[in-house]
Amino acid sequence: MELKPIKDAVAAVLLVIVLAAATPAPQQLPTILLHAPSAILTLQVARTVEQRELGLMSVTHLPPHTGMVFVFDQDAPVEFWMKDTLVPLDMLFVGADGTVRGIAANVPVVPENTPDDAIPRRSGTAKFVIELPASEAAEDGITVGTRFPELVLQHT
């Protein structure tokens, strides 16, 4: 009896189990509504270090007008990357006063085998960073200078 096909099958199943265990499940966090110029956005709120580190990892699809807002303790320089993020995004860097200071539009997905030091970063000074599906910011009329007073009211 040939054992190699059985060993190969067992090895393949174990690899799938290990990879599934290593990939975090998408988060299910509380949400807030923000009023953009042309849409109402439903955003999960990542407040803790752990929630911000996981972010939108493992999310395979973001419906229109949805995303995540990352809340930091203070208005300061922040840096984001797309490691293990499976959908292209827009990143909005928002100050403590709720004003959009910068937009990184259409940030692409990074191939899985990209070394960490080669993954592009996007940075800005912000208390809040909003991630939306790619092109969503422009489609919803969000530009530098757009204000989100709801962020200030709910997170000060």
Z-matrix of the N, CA and C atoms (Angstrom, degrees):
N
C 1 1.447
C 2 1.536 1 109.10
N 3 1.310 2 115.95 1 131.99
C 4 1.476 3 123.26 2 -178.61
C 5 1.530 4 109.47 3 -83.42
N 6 1.346 5 118.53 4 119.35
C 7 1.459 6 122.95 5 -178.46
C 8 1.522 7 113.04 6 -94.31
N 9 1.326 8 118.35 7 -15.29
C 10 1.462 9 120.45 8 -176.58
C 11 1.533 10 112.33 9 -58.58
N 12 1.345 11 121.06 10 -46.89
C 13 1.473 12 118.99 11 179.15
C 14 1.534 13 112.31 12 -60.74
N 15 1.335 14 117.01 13 -35.49
C 16 1.459 15 119.55 14 179.12
C 17 1.527 16 109.86 15 -68.85
N 18 1.329 17 116.90 16 -43.84
C 19 1.467 18 120.58 17 177.80
C 20 1.534 19 111.09 18 -60.92
N 21 1.327 20 116.57 19 -42.15
C 22 1.461 21 120.62 20 178.89
C 23 1.527 22 111.09 21 -63.30
N 24 1.321 23 116.81 22 -40.52
C 25 1.464 24 121.00 23 179.70
C 26 1.526 25 110.32 24 -66.28
N 27 1.312 26 117.24 25 -43.14
C 28 1.466 27 121.01 26 178.46
C 29 1.529 28 109.89 27 -63.76
N 30 1.312 29 117.44 28 -42.72
C 31 1.465 30 121.20 29 178.81
C 32 1.522 31 110.70 30 -61.77
N 33 1.326 32 117.70 31 -40.82
C 34 1.465 33 121.49 32 179.48
C 35 1.524 34 110.67 33 -64.93
N 36 1.327 35 117.55 34 -42.49
C 37 1.462 36 120.93 35 179.05
C 38 1.524 37 110.16 36 -64.34
N 39 1.327 38 117.39 37 -43.16
C 40 1.459 39 120.63 38 178.51
C 41 1.528 40 111.67 39 -62.48
N 42 1.322 41 117.15 40 -39.35
C 43 1.462 42 120.79 41 178.21
C 44 1.525 43 110.33 42 -62.49
N 45 1.307 44 118.10 43 -43.54
C 46 1.467 45 121.67 44 178.57
C 47 1.527 46 110.08 45 -61.21
N 48 1.332 47 116.83 46 -42.70
C 49 1.465 48 120.84 47 179.57
C 50 1.527 49 110.57 48 -63.36
N 51 1.316 50 117.27 49 -44.84
C 52 1.467 51 121.26 50 -179.85
C 53 1.517 52 110.55 51 -63.35
N 54 1.330 53 117.62 52 -45.34
C 55 1.467 54 120.50 53 -179.96
C 56 1.517 55 111.14 54 -64.38
N 57 1.320 56 117.13 55 -39.61
C 58 1.467 57 119.94 56 179.26
C 59 1.524 58 110.38 57 -65.06
N 60 1.308 59 117.02 58 -39.03
C 61 1.461 60 120.44 59 179.51
C 62 1.526 61 111.25 60 -69.38
N 63 1.324 62 118.12 61 -31.04
C 64 1.458 63 121.88 62 -178.08
C 65 1.526 64 112.33 63 -79.21
N 66 1.317 65 118.25 64 -19.63
C 67 1.450 66 122.29 65 -178.69
C 68 1.523 67 109.14 66 -94.24
N 69 1.337 68 117.94 67 116.20
C 70 1.458 69 118.69 68 -178.38
C 71 1.530 70 111.06 69 -68.50
N 72 1.319 71 115.26 70 148.52
C 73 1.465 72 120.22 71 175.52
C 74 1.524 73 108.39 72 -72.69
N 75 1.338 74 117.35 73 149.70
C 76 1.466 75 118.86 74 175.50
C 77 1.530 76 110.49 75 -57.92
N 78 1.318 77 116.14 76 145.40
C 79 1.459 78 121.35 77 -179.58
C 80 1.525 79 111.11 78 -75.93
N 81 1.297 80 115.80 79 152.57
C 82 1.461 81 123.30 80 171.21
C 83 1.528 82 106.39 81 -123.81
N 84 1.326 83 116.19 82 92.11
C 85 1.461 84 122.27 83 -174.71
C 86 1.527 85 110.53 84 -107.12
N 87 1.328 86 117.31 85 162.06
C 88 1.470 87 119.97 86 173.66
C 89 1.529 88 109.98 87 -56.58
N 90 1.321 89 116.31 88 152.74
C 91 1.465 90 120.56 89 -177.80
C 92 1.528 91 111.24 90 -118.62
N 93 1.331 92 113.60 91 158.72
C 94 1.462 93 121.68 92 170.71
C 95 1.522 94 107.40 93 -130.07
N 96 1.325 95 115.48 94 160.28
C 97 1.460 96 121.74 95 174.61
C 98 1.520 97 108.84 96 -106.49
N 99 1.334 98 116.46 97 132.67
C 100 1.460 99 121.95 98 174.68
C 101 1.515 100 108.21 99 -120.51
N 102 1.317 101 115.48 100 141.98
C 103 1.459 102 120.95 101 179.08
C 104 1.519 103 110.00 102 -96.72
N 105 1.338 104 116.00 103 104.92
C 106 1.465 105 122.14 104 173.15
C 107 1.529 106 107.30 105 -84.88
N 108 1.325 107 118.46 106 166.66
C 109 1.459 108 119.83 107 -179.33
C 110 1.534 109 114.34 108 -55.63
N 111 1.343 110 118.16 109 -33.83
C 112 1.469 111 120.36 110 -175.66
C 113 1.522 112 114.05 111 -124.80
N 114 1.325 113 118.30 112 13.56
C 115 1.465 114 119.99 113 -177.86
C 116 1.518 115 109.88 114 -165.68
N 117 1.320 116 114.61 115 162.23
C 118 1.460 117 121.13 116 169.59
C 119 1.519 118 106.28 117 -104.41
N 120 1.327 119 115.91 118 126.06
C 121 1.462 120 122.26 119 -177.04
C 122 1.522 121 109.82 120 -99.37
N 123 1.319 122 116.44 121 136.78
C 124 1.459 123 122.56 122 173.86
C 125 1.520 124 106.71 123 -108.88
N 126 1.336 125 115.41 124 113.70
C 127 1.460 126 120.45 125 -172.82
C 128 1.525 127 111.17 126 -122.18
N 129 1.326 128 115.79 127 132.04
C 130 1.453 129 119.95 128 168.99
C 131 1.530 130 107.36 129 -70.13
N 132 1.322 131 116.61 130 147.24
C 133 1.462 132 121.38 131 -176.89
C 134 1.524 133 109.72 132 -109.71
N 135 1.341 134 115.75 133 115.55
C 136 1.468 135 122.54 134 176.61
C 137 1.517 136 107.94 135 -100.67
N 138 1.341 137 116.05 136 106.38
C 139 1.468 138 121.25 137 -175.42
C 140 1.519 139 113.27 138 -103.07
N 141 1.329 140 116.87 139 -36.01
C 142 1.465 141 119.62 140 -174.31
C 143 1.523 142 110.15 141 -89.53
N 144 1.319 143 115.59 142 163.54
C 145 1.467 144 120.44 143 177.20
C 146 1.528 145 109.76 144 -56.93
N 147 1.322 146 116.92 145 -45.31
C 148 1.463 147 120.83 146 -178.32
C 149 1.531 148 111.55 147 -62.56
N 150 1.323 149 116.45 148 -43.94
C 151 1.469 150 120.30 149 178.77
C 152 1.521 151 110.80 150 -64.01
N 153 1.327 152 117.38 151 -40.98
C 154 1.471 153 120.20 152 179.48
C 155 1.519 154 110.92 153 -67.45
N 156 1.338 155 118.12 154 -37.81
C 157 1.469 156 120.56 155 179.41
C 158 1.518 157 111.37 156 -64.24
N 159 1.333 158 118.23 157 -40.33
C 160 1.471 159 121.13 158 178.40
C 161 1.525 160 111.48 159 -73.50
N 162 1.320 161 116.71 160 -38.29
C 163 1.462 162 120.77 161 178.24
C 164 1.513 163 113.25 162 45.88
N 165 1.315 164 116.26 163 -129.12
C 166 1.460 165 122.19 164 -179.76
C 167 1.528 166 112.66 165 -99.18
N 168 1.337 167 116.42 166 20.96
C 169 1.474 168 119.53 167 176.34
C 170 1.523 169 109.68 168 -54.12
N 171 1.301 170 115.60 169 142.08
C 172 1.467 171 124.29 170 175.34
C 173 1.520 172 114.22 171 72.26
N 174 1.325 173 118.62 172 -0.19
C 175 1.462 174 120.72 173 176.06
C 176 1.528 175 107.35 174 -77.92
N 177 1.319 176 116.74 175 125.27
C 178 1.470 177 120.39 176 -176.90
C 179 1.527 178 112.74 177 -99.12
N 180 1.330 179 117.12 178 -11.31
C 181 1.469 180 120.42 179 179.68
C 182 1.523 181 108.65 180 -157.52
N 183 1.317 182 115.89 181 133.94
C 184 1.465 183 121.67 182 172.85
C 185 1.523 184 108.07 183 -116.10
N 186 1.323 185 117.80 184 116.50
C 187 1.466 186 119.18 185 176.89
C 188 1.534 187 110.53 186 -63.24
N 189 1.317 188 117.57 187 159.06
C 190 1.466 189 120.05 188 176.96
C 191 1.529 190 110.75 189 -55.33
N 192 1.317 191 115.56 190 145.97
C 193 1.467 192 123.99 191 174.48
C 194 1.532 193 112.97 192 66.93
N 195 1.330 194 117.06 193 24.37
C 196 1.467 195 120.26 194 176.67
C 197 1.519 196 108.90 195 -128.66
N 198 1.323 197 115.71 196 165.38
C 199 1.453 198 120.36 197 177.55
C 200 1.506 199 110.73 198 167.93
N 201 1.325 200 115.27 199 -146.93
C 202 1.458 201 120.94 200 -177.37
C 203 1.513 202 109.03 201 -142.85
N 204 1.337 203 115.65 202 144.22
C 205 1.461 204 120.98 203 171.33
C 206 1.523 205 107.11 204 -114.76
N 207 1.327 206 115.02 205 130.08
C 208 1.455 207 123.63 206 178.67
C 209 1.521 208 106.49 207 -99.19
N 210 1.321 209 116.83 208 122.23
C 211 1.457 210 122.13 209 -177.32
C 212 1.526 211 108.34 210 -106.45
N 213 1.325 212 116.03 211 124.25
C 214 1.463 213 122.10 212 179.46
C 215 1.524 214 109.71 213 -107.56
N 216 1.316 215 116.46 214 162.35
C 217 1.458 216 121.59 215 -177.22
C 218 1.523 217 112.65 216 -67.31
N 219 1.333 218 115.75 217 -31.56
C 220 1.461 219 118.79 218 -177.47
C 221 1.523 220 110.17 219 -148.11
N 222 1.294 221 114.35 220 165.44
C 223 1.459 222 122.85 221 175.60
C 224 1.529 223 106.96 222 -75.16
N 225 1.320 224 118.46 223 111.51
C 226 1.464 225 121.30 224 -174.00
C 227 1.526 226 109.57 225 -158.57
N 228 1.329 227 117.52 226 168.02
C 229 1.463 228 119.82 227 174.80
C 230 1.541 229 110.54 228 -61.57
N 231 1.320 230 115.77 229 135.53
C 232 1.459 231 122.49 230 176.89
C 233 1.519 232 108.68 231 -134.09
N 234 1.329 233 115.53 232 155.82
C 235 1.461 234 120.66 233 179.90
C 236 1.524 235 108.65 234 -135.52
N 237 1.335 236 116.23 235 134.78
C 238 1.460 237 122.47 236 -179.67
C 239 1.518 238 109.31 237 -123.89
N 240 1.335 239 114.26 238 150.25
C 241 1.462 240 120.50 239 174.49
C 242 1.508 241 108.81 240 -137.42
N 243 1.325 242 117.15 241 172.29
C 244 1.460 243 122.17 242 -173.89
C 245 1.526 244 112.80 243 -106.86
N 246 1.310 245 118.62 244 23.63
C 247 1.467 246 121.04 245 179.83
C 248 1.530 247 109.25 246 -59.80
N 249 1.337 248 115.60 247 128.27
C 250 1.467 249 123.34 248 178.20
C 251 1.526 250 113.31 249 59.80
N 252 1.313 251 117.47 250 18.57
C 253 1.461 252 121.12 251 174.36
C 254 1.524 253 106.71 252 -97.67
N 255 1.326 254 115.61 253 126.38
C 256 1.456 255 120.88 254 -167.68
C 257 1.520 256 114.14 255 -101.99
N 258 1.331 257 118.33 256 1.58
C 259 1.461 258 121.86 257 178.63
C 260 1.528 259 109.06 258 -130.40
N 261 1.330 260 118.44 259 142.17
C 262 1.469 261 120.02 260 175.96
C 263 1.530 262 109.77 261 -67.79
N 264 1.318 263 115.92 262 147.69
C 265 1.465 264 120.80 263 -172.32
C 266 1.518 265 113.10 264 -134.19
N 267 1.330 266 114.73 265 161.00
C 268 1.458 267 123.60 266 160.65
C 269 1.526 268 105.56 267 -103.31
N 270 1.332 269 117.36 268 138.36
C 271 1.464 270 122.06 269 176.61
C 272 1.520 271 108.28 270 -118.48
N 273 1.322 272 116.18 271 124.54
C 274 1.457 273 122.18 272 179.84
C 275 1.522 274 108.81 273 -109.61
N 276 1.311 275 116.89 274 124.05
C 277 1.457 276 122.80 275 178.65
C 278 1.528 277 107.06 276 -97.75
N 279 1.341 278 115.38 277 116.03
C 280 1.459 279 122.07 278 -170.13
C 281 1.528 280 109.46 279 -119.93
N 282 1.316 281 116.03 280 131.04
C 283 1.459 282 121.38 281 -179.18
C 284 1.520 283 112.50 282 -76.10
N 285 1.327 284 115.63 283 171.51
C 286 1.466 285 122.45 284 -179.28
C 287 1.523 286 112.09 285 -60.62
N 288 1.338 287 117.25 286 -22.64
C 289 1.469 288 120.88 287 178.74
C 290 1.531 289 112.26 288 -86.35
N 291 1.347 290 117.25 289 2.82
C 292 1.463 291 121.16 290 178.49
C 293 1.519 292 114.92 291 86.06
N 294 1.339 293 117.87 292 7.55
C 295 1.462 294 121.77 293 -178.24
C 296 1.528 295 111.04 294 -94.82
N 297 1.335 296 116.02 295 132.35
C 298 1.465 297 121.04 296 177.07
C 299 1.522 298 108.08 297 -69.19
N 300 1.335 299 115.50 298 122.62
C 301 1.465 300 121.73 299 -179.19
C 302 1.520 301 112.36 300 -98.77
N 303 1.323 302 115.99 301 -29.17
C 304 1.459 303 119.64 302 -177.81
C 305 1.512 304 110.48 303 -159.19
N 306 1.322 305 115.30 304 153.12
C 307 1.462 306 121.47 305 178.86
C 308 1.520 307 108.74 306 -132.82
N 309 1.324 308 115.38 307 124.98
C 310 1.468 309 121.41 308 170.14
C 311 1.529 310 104.97 309 -100.54
N 312 1.321 311 116.23 310 103.13
C 313 1.468 312 121.27 311 -173.51
C 314 1.520 313 111.28 312 -91.48
N 315 1.326 314 114.71 313 144.24
C 316 1.467 315 122.27 314 173.49
C 317 1.524 316 113.25 315 52.32
N 318 1.325 317 115.73 316 50.04
C 319 1.460 318 120.80 317 178.00
C 320 1.525 319 107.42 318 -72.59
N 321 1.340 320 117.45 319 120.30
C 322 1.469 321 119.69 320 -172.44
C 323 1.528 322 113.05 321 -78.07
N 324 1.320 323 114.32 322 160.39
C 325 1.455 324 122.08 323 171.84
C 326 1.526 325 107.65 324 -69.16
N 327 1.316 326 115.96 325 143.38
C 328 1.465 327 121.82 326 179.68
C 329 1.525 328 108.39 327 -99.40
N 330 1.332 329 118.26 328 133.75
C 331 1.469 330 119.15 329 177.12
C 332 1.529 331 111.49 330 -53.40
N 333 1.309 332 115.92 331 142.58
C 334 1.465 333 122.75 332 -173.62
C 335 1.527 334 113.39 333 -56.24
N 336 1.314 335 117.56 334 -34.13
C 337 1.467 336 120.45 335 -175.21
C 338 1.537 337 113.05 336 -89.06
N 339 1.324 338 118.11 337 11.27
C 340 1.466 339 121.26 338 179.57
C 341 1.528 340 109.53 339 -70.67
N 342 1.327 341 118.12 340 126.85
C 343 1.471 342 119.87 341 177.21
C 344 1.531 343 110.47 342 -62.11
N 345 1.329 344 116.40 343 146.76
C 346 1.463 345 120.80 344 -177.62
C 347 1.524 346 113.07 345 -52.41
N 348 1.331 347 117.59 346 -40.46
C 349 1.464 348 119.71 347 -177.42
C 350 1.527 349 113.11 348 -72.46
N 351 1.340 350 117.41 349 -9.17
C 352 1.461 351 121.08 350 178.94
C 353 1.534 352 112.54 351 -103.24
N 354 1.328 353 117.09 352 -2.39
C 355 1.467 354 120.25 353 179.70
C 356 1.526 355 108.71 354 -77.09
N 357 1.343 356 117.08 355 123.31
C 358 1.465 357 119.22 356 -179.48
C 359 1.530 358 111.38 357 -62.76
N 360 1.314 359 115.62 358 147.11
C 361 1.456 360 122.26 359 177.81
C 362 1.521 361 109.35 360 -113.61
N 363 1.329 362 115.19 361 152.71
C 364 1.456 363 122.22 362 172.05
C 365 1.520 364 106.11 363 -123.23
N 366 1.321 365 117.08 364 135.49
C 367 1.455 366 118.88 365 -175.74
C 368 1.520 367 111.34 366 -138.59
N 369 1.319 368 114.15 367 161.76
C 370 1.452 369 121.86 368 177.51
C 371 1.514 370 108.67 369 -172.91
N 372 1.317 371 115.68 370 177.54
C 373 1.451 372 120.92 371 174.75
C 374 1.514 373 106.42 372 -102.95
N 375 1.349 374 116.13 373 123.64
C 376 1.452 375 119.03 374 -172.99
C 377 1.522 376 111.39 375 -161.10
N 378 1.309 377 115.34 376 155.10
C 379 1.466 378 122.66 377 165.99
C 380 1.521 379 108.71 378 -97.46
N 381 1.334 380 115.76 379 -27.02
C 382 1.456 381 122.48 380 -179.40
C 383 1.524 382 109.12 381 -129.79
N 384 1.319 383 116.45 382 141.28
C 385 1.461 384 121.22 383 169.34
C 386 1.526 385 106.49 384 -125.85
N 387 1.317 386 115.06 385 127.81
C 388 1.465 387 121.04 386 179.51
C 389 1.516 388 108.20 387 -107.74
N 390 1.322 389 116.48 388 129.39
C 391 1.464 390 121.83 389 173.87
C 392 1.522 391 108.62 390 -110.35
N 393 1.333 392 114.24 391 128.52
C 394 1.461 393 122.93 392 -179.52
C 395 1.525 394 108.81 393 -128.50
N 396 1.342 395 117.88 394 163.86
C 397 1.462 396 118.31 395 173.34
C 398 1.534 397 110.24 396 -56.68
N 399 1.318 398 116.78 397 147.49
C 400 1.470 399 121.53 398 179.74
C 401 1.526 400 110.61 399 -51.60
N 402 1.317 401 116.29 400 137.10
C 403 1.474 402 126.56 401 179.73
C 404 1.525 403 113.72 402 76.76
N 405 1.317 404 117.77 403 -6.30
C 406 1.471 405 120.90 404 -177.67
C 407 1.520 406 111.99 405 -63.12
N 408 1.321 407 118.21 406 -40.64
C 409 1.466 408 120.19 407 -177.85
C 410 1.527 409 110.54 408 -56.20
N 411 1.314 410 117.19 409 -50.81
C 412 1.471 411 120.52 410 -179.61
C 413 1.528 412 110.97 411 -64.43
N 414 1.324 413 116.92 412 -42.46
C 415 1.467 414 120.45 413 -179.36
C 416 1.528 415 111.84 414 -62.87
N 417 1.330 416 116.70 415 -30.78
C 418 1.467 417 120.75 416 -178.56
C 419 1.521 418 112.54 417 -95.15
N 420 1.340 419 117.46 418 8.24
C 421 1.454 420 121.75 419 176.01
C 422 1.513 421 114.48 420 76.65
N 423 1.339 422 117.38 421 18.83
C 424 1.465 423 120.70 422 -178.82
C 425 1.526 424 108.82 423 -86.50
N 426 1.329 425 115.81 424 127.15
C 427 1.461 426 122.46 425 178.09
C 428 1.520 427 108.34 426 -135.24
N 429 1.330 428 116.41 427 170.46
C 430 1.463 429 119.59 428 171.97
C 431 1.528 430 106.68 429 -58.07
N 432 1.317 431 116.47 430 130.76
C 433 1.464 432 121.98 431 -177.31
C 434 1.526 433 113.37 432 103.03
N 435 1.344 434 117.82 433 -17.73
C 436 1.470 435 119.43 434 175.58
C 437 1.530 436 108.38 435 -60.56
N 438 1.338 437 115.27 436 140.83
C 439 1.470 438 119.66 437 -178.86
C 440 1.530 439 110.32 438 -110.84
N 441 1.329 440 114.30 439 141.74
C 442 1.464 441 123.10 440 174.44
C 443 1.529 442 107.94 441 -122.08
N 444 1.330 443 118.23 442 79.95
C 445 1.469 444 120.02 443 -177.65
C 446 1.525 445 112.73 444 -62.11
N 447 1.327 446 117.86 445 -25.39
C 448 1.468 447 120.60 446 179.10
C 449 1.525 448 111.42 447 -58.97
N 450 1.335 449 116.30 448 -35.28
C 451 1.476 450 119.19 449 178.71
C 452 1.519 451 111.03 450 -61.94
N 453 1.318 452 116.06 451 -43.73
C 454 1.455 453 120.39 452 -178.01
C 455 1.530 454 110.17 453 -66.73
N 456 1.311 455 116.77 454 -43.09
C 457 1.467 456 120.97 455 -178.26
C 458 1.522 457 112.26 456 -65.44
N 459 1.327 458 117.16 457 -36.30
C 460 1.457 459 120.46 458 -174.89
C 461 1.530 460 113.93 459 -91.28
N 462 1.323 461 117.85 460 -14.40
C 463 1.470 462 119.39 461 -172.29
C 464 1.526 463 113.30 462 -133.88
N 465 1.327 464 117.06 463 38.05
C 466 1.466 465 119.11 464 175.22
C 467 1.514 466 110.95 465 -117.57
